[in-house]
Amino acid sequence: MSQIFSNGPAKDFVFNPFSKLIATSSSIHLAAPYFTEAQPILNAARAGKAVRLLIGLNSATSPEALRKVFGVPGLAIRYLTRRFHAKIYVFENAALVGSSNLTQGGLWVNREAVICLDREEDADAIEEVRALFVELWEAGQVLTQPKLMAFASTVGDLLKRSPNDEQEIEGAVGRVEPPNINVTSLTKPKERVFLETLRREVYEQYRPAFVEVSEILEQNDLRRPELARIGLANEANRFLNYVRLSHVSGDDAWRSAPLRDAAGRKALILKLGREWTGAKNSMVPDDYVEWLETVARTFSTVEEVVAASKEEITRGLLSLHAFAEQMRFVKGGHKNLPIEFWTRNADRVDHVKSSLAYLIHGPGDFIERFHDILYHPSRRIALFGYFSALELYGTIKPDECPPMNGRMAKALRYLGFDVKGA
């Protein structure tokens, strides 16, 4: 392959090596400040390739292009807002480095200067580019639905006038920039680091893995008729429950399970999905639908949470598998869990209801509310942990977050997903 591409008269389009390297790689890392061309990236993810996309949120990036790639299984997206000017595309054994953004101009039209590193003597340089990508990637923040909506709204407003684009966009999504020598401090506050960890676990691990499982079940009609009324997300939850109970005996089974590529995961999900749909015992409790209805009736709106009695809140929480599992830490088990829960929370019913309403229906970023419910003194609820919060939120709002608990996480890890298992 030639080494220099410039979209010149000789038709040395940057897109030529870009598309060729995408086709021959299973792992693709892309960093560009400007992003408008979604289709090549979308095609790669749909072909089962693992894609990391780092873009700039600025007036040259298309909200519509981001909508097309957002939430696609196998495609993780992070963003920066300033001092991000690198255009680097890293593949399994090659890299493209130069001036081309992920735009029509960058890939086809503008005169660019891009070097292709794909020769044996380029190995060290490729690894240096890969290391640079990792540094930039770690500086980025996860693109969430609220951030995407805020960005799209702000860009729409910018089209109507001519303000300071960068300042307006950062006002909507916050400032995110990579480190360099001019940064006053490279030390991130512990809370910010932890928030980013939570954000990445939910949006880059659990959510895309859960969506992938759900889509495979739906596309291959691996559904159980008796569960049709509970929705695809909760049915996928029950499939993962079956996987955990029937195939993942003990922690060694999921901890030692190999990571699998998209094809390997699909083959295993299809095998176990066919087994599950034909099984006499689906591992779905007889009162599971009743549990879901109790959770919905108690927590679906702020008004319902506020109006709920202490007993109704208790029943709603006990309908969550992750919360019921807290009986392991209570003397007397399930029978004494409600007593211990209210004792540890000093019988503050209003505090519990206020915190739960805040978690599910509060303003701003869910991850920040998720963090607060676990750690902030004014919001924390005793005996209501990481997976209790995720399962409750996901049961009420499955389009934003899957109904995850520890059992689901271990099943996903067993299926070959690179997720936190517990």
N, C-alpha and C positions, 0 to 999 in steps of 0.2 A: 504494500500500500504506500502511496505517496506520503510525504511527511508534512507538507504545507498545504492548507486549504484556505481559499480567500473569496469564494463566490465570484470569481473573475470570469473573463471572456472564455477561458478554456473550460468553463462549467465545472470547476473544481469546488462544487458546493460542499459546505461544511456538513450538510445533512447526509452526504454520501457515507463518510466514515462513521458518523453518529449513528445512522440507522443500521449499518453493518455490524458495529460493535454491540449495539443493543440486541440484535438478533442472535449473536453468538455468546452472550453473557447471561448468566442466571442471577447475578448480583450487579446492580447498577446504582451508582451514587452521582447525583447531579446537583451542581450548585450554580445558580445564576441570579443576578439581581432582578432582571426583567423576565417575566414569564407570561407568554400569551399562547404558546403552542401546546395544547394539552394532548392531542391525539397520539403522538408517538409514545408518550409516557403512559397514557391510558392503555394503549395496545400492549405495551410491555407488561404492565401489571396484570392485565387480563390473560396474558399468556403464561402466567405463573411465575414471573420473575420478581425478585425482591428488589423494590425500588425505594431509595431514599431521595427525596426531593427537597432541597433547600432553596428558598426563593426570597426575594426582597418584597416587602409590602410597601409599595410606592405607587405613584400615579401611572407608571409604565407597565405595571403588572395587571393583568386582566382578572377581575373578579369572576367573570364567566368561565374562564379557563380553570380557575381554582375550584369552582363548583363542580366542574366535570371530573376532576381527579380526587376531590375530597371524599373520604370515607370508603375508597376502593380498597378491598382486601389486598394486602401485600404492598401497599403504597403508603409510606410514612412521609408526612410533610411537616417541615419546620420553617421558621421565618426569622429574618432580621429586618431592621428598619433603617439602619444607617451604617456608614463606613464599611459597607459590604460591596465590593466591586469585582470580586474574583469570578471568573467563568471557568469552571473546571468540571470535567465529566470523566468519572473513573469507572472502569469496567474490570472484569476479572483479571485480564492480563494486558491492559492497555489504558491509555488516558488521552483525553483531548484537552489542551490548554491554550487559551488565547483570548480573543476579544468578543466572541460570539455569545450573545444571550440566547435564551430559549424562546426566541421570537421568529416570526417569518423573516424579518430583516437579518437576524443573526444566522439563521440556518440556510437561507436561500438568496437574499436580495442584497444586503449591504456588503460593501467591500470590507472583509475581515482579515485577520491574520491568526490562524489556528494551527498549532503543531500537533501531529499525531505521534504519540509515543507507544510503539507496539513492537519494537525490535528487542532482541535479546540483550543488547547493550543498554537498553533503556530501563532495565529492571529496577535499578536503584532510583532513577528519577520518578518512575511510576509510584514507587512506595513513598517517596517524598510528597508527591501530589496526593496520594491516599491519606497520608498523615495530616496534610493541610485540610483536606475535606473533613476529617474527623474533628479537628480543632474547631472549624467553623460550625460543624453540625452540633457539637456540644454547646456552643455559644447560642445556638438558636432556641426558639421556644416552639412548642407544639402548636400547630394551627388547629384550633377548636372551632366548633360551629359558631359560638358567640363571637369569636375574633373574626371569623370570615364574614359574618353578617355585619359587624361593625366596620370592617374594611370596605365591603361592598357599598354600604350606605355612605361612607365618607367619600369614596371615589365618585359616587353618583353626585354628591353635592359639589365636588370640585369641578365637575364638568360644567357647572352653571356659573362659575366665577373663576377668579385667578388669584387665590391666596398663596400662602406658603404651604405647598403640598405636603412636604415632609413633616412639618409641625402639626398640620391638621390630622394626618394619618396617625402620627405617634400619640396625639391626643385621644384617638379612638382605641388604639390597640396597645399603647405603651411603647417605650423605647427598648429596643433589643439590638445590641451591637457586639461584634466580635472583639476580643481583647487585642490591644497593641500597646506599644510603649507609651502612648499618650494617655492611656487610661489611668486615672488617679489611683485606683485600687483594683487588683484582680481578685480580691476576696469577695465571694458572694455571701450574703447573710445566710445563716443556716436555714431559716424559714423559706427563703427563695429556692435554695437547693432542694429542700424537701418537697416544696410545691411542684417543682419541675419533675422530681422523681415520681410523684403521684400522677402528674399529668401524662407522663410517658407510659407509666404502667397501664393507665386506663385507655388512653387514646392510641398508643402505638403497640400495645400488647393485647389486652383483653378485647377491646372493641373490634379491631380488624380480624382477630382470630374467631371471635363469636360470629361475626358477619359471614366469614368464610364458611363456617360450619352450617349456618342457617341457609345460605344460598345453595350449598350442595344438597342439603336435605330437600329444599323446595324444588330445585331444578330437576331432581331425580325422583320426585314424588315419594320420598321416603317420609311419609307422614302417617300418623295414627288417627283414624277417623274420630275416635272418642275424644281427641284433644283439639279438634278443629276450632272449638269456640274460644280457646285460650290465647290464640295468636301465635305467630311463628317464633317470636323471641322466647316465649315461655315454653313452647314445644321443644325448641333447641336446648333449652335449659334441662328439660326432662330427658332428652337424648343423652346429654353429657352426664346427667345423674346416672343413667343406665350404664354408660361406659365406666364410670368410676366404680359402681357397685359390682358390676359383673366381670370387669377385666383389670381393674387397678387395685389389687389386693395389697394393702400395706403401702408405706411410703416409698420403699425401694422401687416399686413398679413404675412410679411416675418420675422419680428422681433419676433413675438410670435409663429411662426411655430415650432413644436417639432423637435428635432434631431431624426433621424431614423437610424436603423441599415441597413445593405446592403439589406436584404430581404424587409424591409419596403420601402426603396428608390426605389428598382426595381419595386415593385408593383405599386407605384404611377407613376413612369416614364412610365411604360407600359400602365396604364390607360390613362394618359394624351397624350402619344404618339399615341395611337389609336384614341383618340379624335382629335388630330392635323392632322393626315393623312386623316381623313374623313371630316374635316371641310371645308366648302365652302370658308371661309375667313381664310387663313393661317397666317394672320398678317404680311405677307412678302410684303414690298412695291414693287410696279411695277418696280421701277428703282433700286432695290437692286443689281441685277447682274451688272448693269451699274456702280453702286458705287464700287463694288469689282474690276471691270476692271479698273476703274480710279485709285484706290489705287495701284493696281499692276503695271499699266503703269507708275505711277509716282515714286514709291518707291522700286521696286523689286531689283534694283542694285544701287551701288554707282554712276555709270555713269549716270543713269536716274535721280537720285536725283540732282546731280550737274548740269545736262543739263536743268532741269525743270525751267520754268519761274515762276515769282511770282504768276501769275494767275493759273498756273498748280499746284503749291504747295497749293494754296488756295483751289482749287477744290478737290484736293486729301484729304486734311484735313477735308473739309466739308463732304466728303463721309464717314467719321467715325462718328458713332452715338455718341460716348463719346465726341468728339470734338464739334459736332453740339449742344450738350447739354449745352455747355458753354454760349449759347445765354441767359440762365437764369440769367447770371451775367452781361449782357450787356444791356444798355438802348437802346430800339429799337429792341431788339430780334435778330432773325436770319439774318435779312436784314443788320444790322449794325455790326454783328460779325466779318466779314473780316476786316472792317475798324478799329474796336477796337483792333483786334489781331495785325495788323501791326503797329498800333500806339503804343501799349504797348511794342512792340518789336523794337521800334525806326526805323521801316522800314528796319531793317538789314536783307535783304534777304539772303545774304551769311552766316550769323550767323545761321539763321533758317535751311538752307539747310545743313550746316556743322553738326549741332547738330542732325538733323534727320538721316543723313547718319551714324553718329557715333552710335546712338541708335540702328539702324537696322543692320548695317553691320560692326560695329567697332570690334576691337580685344578684346580678353579676355572674362570675365564673363559678361553675359547680365545683371545680377542683379546690378553689379557695374555701368554699363552704364545707366541702368534704374534709379539708385540713382542719378547719375550725371545730367541726363536730368531734374530731378525734383528739384535739390537743388544746384548743383555746379554753381557758378556765370558764369564761362566760357562756360557752356553748357545749362543752364536753358533757357527755352522758356516760355514766359508769355502766360497765357490762354491755356496751354497744360499740363494737369494734369495727375494724376496717371492712370486713366482708358484710357485716350487718348493714352498714351504711350503703355499700355498693349494691347489695341485693334489694334493699328497700327502694333506693332511687331508681334502679334499673327495672324493677317491677312496675313502678308507677310511670316511668318515662323511658321505655325500652328503645325509643328512637335516638335518644341521646347517650344512653349508657346501657350495656347489656345487664340483665339480672344475674350478676356474678356472686358466687360464694366460693368458699375454699374447695368444695367438692368439684365445682365447675372448673376452677383453675387447675386442679390436679388432672382432670380429664383432658383439658386442652394440652397440658404439657405431655401427657401420655400419647396424644395423637400426633405429637411432633412439633407443636408450636413453641416458639422461644418466648415463654411467658413465665412470670413469677408464679411458682406453683403453690405457695402458701405464705 
